[in-house]
Amino acid sequence: MKKRKVLYIFVVVVALAIGFCFVRYYNINAIKTSFEKEAMRYEEKYLSTKSDIDLINLVCFLENSQVLDERRLEYTPILIDIITEDSIAKSELNDFYSQLTVDDPKSVIISFYIHDLLCFKKYDLFVDEFVKYYSNLSYGDQEFIFSVVTETYKKLKTITIIDALVEAYSNVAKQTEDEILVAKCLIKISVLKDVVEDTANKEISIDNEILRSMTVDGEHIPITVNGKVVKYYSVSIGDYIDDVEKVTQGDSSSGLND
């Protein structure tokens, strides 16, 4: 009897598992089928009209969908240079946009685009596109973008995302002539390190060749205000050193006093 009872329980468990898998498979396929039908409707309308508003509606639908469809990478970047608040007001994006506090509507579409590049693991392209757009954003919109990419990491928990972000911010810092932006990018790199420690409970190194190339001694990056060095950023530590004299005079082997 015990063997029969155990066998019966086993059969019930297997049957339930199979049923669960079937229902899940059915639901996933139903979602995909419904998505594709709606996506085609939005896409065909945009392709027939080439209207900015229809493009916004298409992008809005793709971005809000549970399905990660590569058409996001095709249509979203097109929208970056043509979107306006007037066109948003006439589109399906308006309700979402009205809840945000951004200075430029382009920032919202840029956030969609770089988020998708991370989700699709297009890390090299992400770095290029991030550097392309980031410097031209207002401070507030830069903060908005930072919140989007860090939340993307927290959701996906893929350390390669942090590697890409560190590389992106390092490139912005190296390529800009804006002293304030350099300091802000270095701060963001330090914060990224903290984000990983808080999210994954582990330490990471944010040291890289891009930052090393910005140093005066192979270790310290000078932070300037109006051309005057006010502090240094330590590449290996990933944080600021406020004591300028400690860097410039504390180690004759650094080459700073040669």
C-alpha positions in Angstrom: 0.0 0.0 0.0 2.8 2.4 0.9 4.4 1.8 -2.6 1.1 2.5 -4.3 0.6 5.6 -2.2 4.0 6.9 -3.0 3.5 6.1 -6.7 0.1 7.9 -6.6 1.7 11.0 -5.1 4.5 10.9 -7.6 2.0 10.7 -10.5 0.0 13.6 -9.1 3.1 15.7 -8.7 4.3 15.0 -12.3 0.8 15.7 -13.7 0.7 19.0 -11.9 4.2 19.9 -13.1 3.3 19.0 -16.7 0.0 21.0 -16.3 1.9 24.0 -15.0 4.4 23.9 -17.8 1.6 23.6 -20.4 -0.3 26.6 -18.9 2.9 28.6 -18.8 3.9 27.7 -22.3 0.3 28.5 -23.5 0.4 31.9 -21.7 3.8 32.8 -23.1 2.7 32.0 -26.6 -0.6 33.8 -26.1 1.3 36.9 -25.0 3.7 36.7 -28.0 0.8 36.2 -30.4 -1.1 39.2 -29.0 2.1 41.3 -29.0 3.0 40.5 -32.6 -0.5 41.4 -33.8 -0.5 44.7 -32.0 3.1 45.5 -33.0 2.3 44.9 -36.7 -0.7 47.2 -36.4 1.4 50.0 -34.9 4.3 49.4 -37.3 2.2 49.3 -40.4 0.5 52.5 -39.4 3.8 54.3 -38.9 5.3 53.0 -42.2 2.2 54.2 -44.1 2.1 57.7 -42.6 5.7 58.3 -41.5 4.1 60.5 -38.8 6.2 61.5 -35.8 3.2 60.8 -33.6 2.7 57.3 -35.1 6.4 56.6 -34.5 6.1 57.7 -30.9 3.1 55.4 -30.5 5.0 52.5 -32.0 8.0 53.1 -29.8 5.8 53.5 -26.7 4.0 50.2 -27.4 7.3 48.3 -28.0 8.9 49.8 -24.8 5.9 49.0 -22.7 5.6 45.4 -23.9 6.6 42.3 -21.9 8.2 41.1 -25.1 11.8 42.2 -25.7 11.6 42.8 -29.4 14.6 43.9 -31.4 12.5 46.5 -33.3 13.1 48.6 -30.3 16.7 49.1 -31.5 15.4 49.9 -35.0 12.8 52.5 -34.2 13.7 54.1 -30.9 16.9 55.8 -32.0 15.1 57.3 -35.0 12.8 59.1 -32.6 15.6 60.8 -30.5 16.3 63.6 -33.0 12.7 64.4 -34.0 10.7 64.1 -30.8 9.1 67.3 -29.3 6.8 68.0 -26.4 4.1 69.0 -28.9 4.2 65.6 -30.6 4.3 63.8 -27.2 1.2 65.7 -26.1 -0.7 64.1 -29.1 0.6 60.6 -28.5 0.2 57.6 -26.3 3.4 58.6 -24.5 1.9 61.7 -22.9 0.5 60.2 -19.7 3.9 58.6 -18.9 5.9 61.7 -19.9 3.7 64.1 -17.8 4.8 62.2 -14.7 8.5 62.8 -15.4 10.7 65.8 -14.6 13.1 66.1 -17.5 14.4 69.1 -19.2 14.5 67.7 -22.7 12.0 65.1 -24.1 14.9 63.5 -26.0 16.3 62.3 -22.6 13.3 60.0 -22.2 13.9 58.4 -25.6 17.6 58.2 -25.0 16.9 56.4 -21.7 14.7 53.9 -23.6 17.4 53.3 -26.2 20.4 52.8 -23.8 18.2 50.6 -21.5 17.4 48.4 -24.5 21.1 48.2 -25.6 21.9 46.9 -22.1 19.0 44.4 -22.2 20.1 43.1 -25.6 23.7 42.9 -24.4 24.9 45.4 -27.1 27.6 46.6 -24.7 30.1 48.1 -27.2 27.3 50.0 -29.0 25.9 51.1 -25.6 29.3 52.7 -24.7 29.5 54.5 -28.0 25.9 55.8 -27.8 26.1 56.8 -24.2 29.2 58.9 -24.9 27.5 60.4 -27.9 24.5 61.7 -26.0 25.5 62.1 -22.4 27.6 65.2 -22.5 24.8 67.2 -24.2 22.2 66.5 -21.5 21.4 68.9 -18.7 22.6 67.9 -15.2 19.1 66.9 -14.2 18.7 64.7 -17.3 22.1 63.1 -16.7 20.9 62.1 -13.3 17.7 60.7 -14.8 19.8 58.6 -17.2 22.0 57.4 -14.3 18.9 56.2 -12.4 17.7 54.3 -15.5 21.0 52.5 -16.1 21.5 51.6 -12.4 18.0 50.3 -12.1 18.6 48.2 -15.2 21.6 46.6 -13.5 19.7 46.0 -10.3 17.0 44.3 -12.3 19.2 42.1 -14.5 22.1 41.7 -12.0 24.6 41.3 -14.8 28.1 42.6 -13.9 28.9 43.2 -17.5 26.4 46.1 -17.4 28.6 47.7 -14.7 31.7 47.2 -16.8 30.0 48.9 -19.7 28.8 51.8 -17.5 32.3 52.3 -16.0 33.8 52.3 -19.5 31.1 54.7 -20.7 31.6 57.2 -17.9 35.4 56.9 -18.2 35.2 57.8 -21.9 33.0 60.8 -21.2 35.4 62.0 -18.6 38.4 61.5 -20.9 36.9 63.2 -24.0 35.2 66.2 -22.4 36.9 69.6 -21.7 34.3 70.4 -19.1 36.0 70.3 -15.7 32.7 69.9 -13.8 31.6 67.0 -16.0 34.9 65.2 -15.4 34.3 65.4 -11.7 30.7 64.2 -12.0 31.7 61.2 -14.1 34.3 60.1 -11.6 31.7 60.4 -8.9 29.3 58.3 -10.9 32.0 55.6 -11.3 32.5 55.5 -7.6 28.8 55.2 -7.0 28.6 52.3 -9.4 31.1 50.5 -7.2 28.8 51.1 -4.2 25.7 49.9 -6.2 27.4 46.6 -6.9 28.4 46.2 -3.3 24.8 46.9 -2.1 23.1 44.8 -4.8 25.4 41.8 -5.2 27.2 42.1 -1.8 30.6 41.9 -3.3 33.5 44.3 -4.1 34.6 45.1 -7.6 37.5 47.0 -9.1 36.7 50.0 -11.3 40.3 50.5 -12.3 40.8 50.8 -16.1 43.2 51.9 -18.7 41.0 54.9 -19.7 41.2 56.4 -16.3 44.9 55.5 -15.9 45.6 57.5 -19.1 44.1 60.6 -17.4 46.5 60.4 -14.4 49.5 62.6 -13.7 51.5 59.8 -12.0 49.8 56.6 -13.0 47.4 56.7 -10.1 45.9 60.2 -9.5 43.6 62.2 -11.7 43.7 66.0 -11.0 40.3 67.5 -10.4 40.4 71.2 -11.4 38.2 74.2 -11.0 39.0 77.1 -13.3 42.2 75.4 -14.1 43.4 75.0 -10.5 43.8 71.6 -9.0 41.5 71.3 -5.9 41.8 67.5 -5.3 42.8 64.2 -6.8 40.9 61.1 -7.7 42.6 57.8 -6.9 42.0 55.3 -9.7 42.8 52.2 -7.6 40.7 53.4 -4.7 37.9 54.8 -6.8 37.4 57.9 -4.6 38.8 61.4 -4.0 41.8 62.5 -2.1 41.2 66.0 -0.7 44.8 66.5 0.4 46.5 67.8 -2.7 49.9 68.2 -1.0 49.8 64.6 0.0 49.8 63.6 -3.7 52.1 66.3 -5.0 54.7 66.2 -2.2 54.1 63.0 -0.3 55.8 60.6 -2.7 58.9 61.7 -4.6 58.8 58.4 -6.5 55.6 59.4 -8.2 57.4 61.7 -10.6 55.3 64.7 -9.7 58.3 66.5 -8.2 60.8 65.6 -11.0 
